[in-house]
């Protein structure tokens, strides 16, 4: 199963992390980043996971410099 996450309107450029239901980091493909004409960033990321009924996944988009 491929899960995708997209977030818009960031400045500066954020990082994207995927976590499983227990808070462990998942290995994802490269983050795609687009900078719009308004200088704001849109980021998207995909991760491939095994489909189980009890699984939950979190896409965390964060900007450590501004603590968001």
C-alpha beads as a LAMMPS data file, in Angstrom:
LAMMPS data file: protein, C-alpha beads

68 atoms
67 bonds

1 atom types
1 bond types

-500.0 500.0 xlo xhi
-500.0 500.0 ylo yhi
-500.0 500.0 zlo zhi

Masses

1 110.0

Atoms # bond

1 1 1 0.000 0.000 0.000
2 1 1 1.387 3.437 -0.931
3 1 1 0.455 6.359 1.314
4 1 1 1.003 9.957 0.183
5 1 1 1.181 13.202 2.115
6 1 1 1.221 16.765 0.769
7 1 1 1.468 20.064 2.618
8 1 1 1.451 23.599 1.168
9 1 1 2.348 27.101 2.270
10 1 1 5.651 26.591 4.086
11 1 1 8.576 28.946 4.525
12 1 1 11.347 28.112 5.027
13 1 1 11.407 24.679 3.440
14 1 1 10.198 22.001 5.892
15 1 1 11.193 18.386 6.324
16 1 1 8.803 15.439 6.049
17 1 1 8.950 12.428 8.362
18 1 1 6.807 9.284 8.388
19 1 1 6.042 7.508 11.664
20 1 1 4.304 4.235 12.382
21 1 1 1.666 3.793 15.069
22 1 1 4.362 3.370 17.725
23 1 1 6.231 6.545 16.745
24 1 1 9.071 4.785 14.909
25 1 1 10.526 6.424 11.806
26 1 1 9.645 4.779 8.502
27 1 1 11.903 4.734 5.472
28 1 1 10.262 6.816 2.740
29 1 1 11.241 7.837 -0.747
30 1 1 12.692 11.269 -1.462
31 1 1 10.563 14.300 -0.596
32 1 1 9.366 16.257 -3.621
33 1 1 9.627 20.010 -3.078
34 1 1 8.153 22.795 -5.210
35 1 1 8.697 26.487 -4.532
36 1 1 5.821 28.576 -5.847
37 1 1 5.813 32.128 -7.220
38 1 1 4.848 33.321 -3.717
39 1 1 8.147 31.819 -2.418
40 1 1 6.201 29.299 -0.321
41 1 1 7.055 25.616 -0.443
42 1 1 4.837 22.640 -1.188
43 1 1 6.223 19.287 -0.097
44 1 1 4.962 15.799 -0.867
45 1 1 6.185 12.390 0.166
46 1 1 5.209 8.762 -0.336
47 1 1 5.860 5.700 1.757
48 1 1 5.119 2.052 1.008
49 1 1 3.658 0.104 3.918
50 1 1 2.118 -3.289 4.538
51 1 1 -1.647 -3.097 4.809
52 1 1 -2.929 -4.255 8.186
53 1 1 -6.216 -3.324 9.783
54 1 1 -4.563 -2.076 12.992
55 1 1 -1.867 0.071 11.374
56 1 1 -1.814 3.830 11.657
57 1 1 0.716 6.120 10.053
58 1 1 1.640 9.743 10.636
59 1 1 3.088 12.163 8.128
60 1 1 4.892 14.867 10.098
61 1 1 5.798 18.060 8.261
62 1 1 8.020 20.186 10.436
63 1 1 10.148 23.297 10.314
64 1 1 12.577 23.207 13.209
65 1 1 13.924 26.738 12.699
66 1 1 10.510 28.295 13.422
67 1 1 9.381 25.435 15.691
68 1 1 6.253 24.478 13.731

Bonds

1 1 1 2
2 1 2 3
3 1 3 4
4 1 4 5
5 1 5 6
6 1 6 7
7 1 7 8
8 1 8 9
9 1 9 10
10 1 10 11
11 1 11 12
12 1 12 13
13 1 13 14
14 1 14 15
15 1 15 16
16 1 16 17
17 1 17 18
18 1 18 19
19 1 19 20
20 1 20 21
21 1 21 22
22 1 22 23
23 1 23 24
24 1 24 25
25 1 25 26
26 1 26 27
27 1 27 28
28 1 28 29
29 1 29 30
30 1 30 31
31 1 31 32
32 1 32 33
33 1 33 34
34 1 34 35
35 1 35 36
36 1 36 37
37 1 37 38
38 1 38 39
39 1 39 40
40 1 40 41
41 1 41 42
42 1 42 43
43 1 43 44
44 1 44 45
45 1 45 46
46 1 46 47
47 1 47 48
48 1 48 49
49 1 49 50
50 1 50 51
51 1 51 52
52 1 52 53
53 1 53 54
54 1 54 55
55 1 55 56
56 1 56 57
57 1 57 58
58 1 58 59
59 1 59 60
60 1 60 61
61 1 61 62
62 1 62 63
63 1 63 64
64 1 64 65
65 1 65 66
66 1 66 67
67 1 67 68
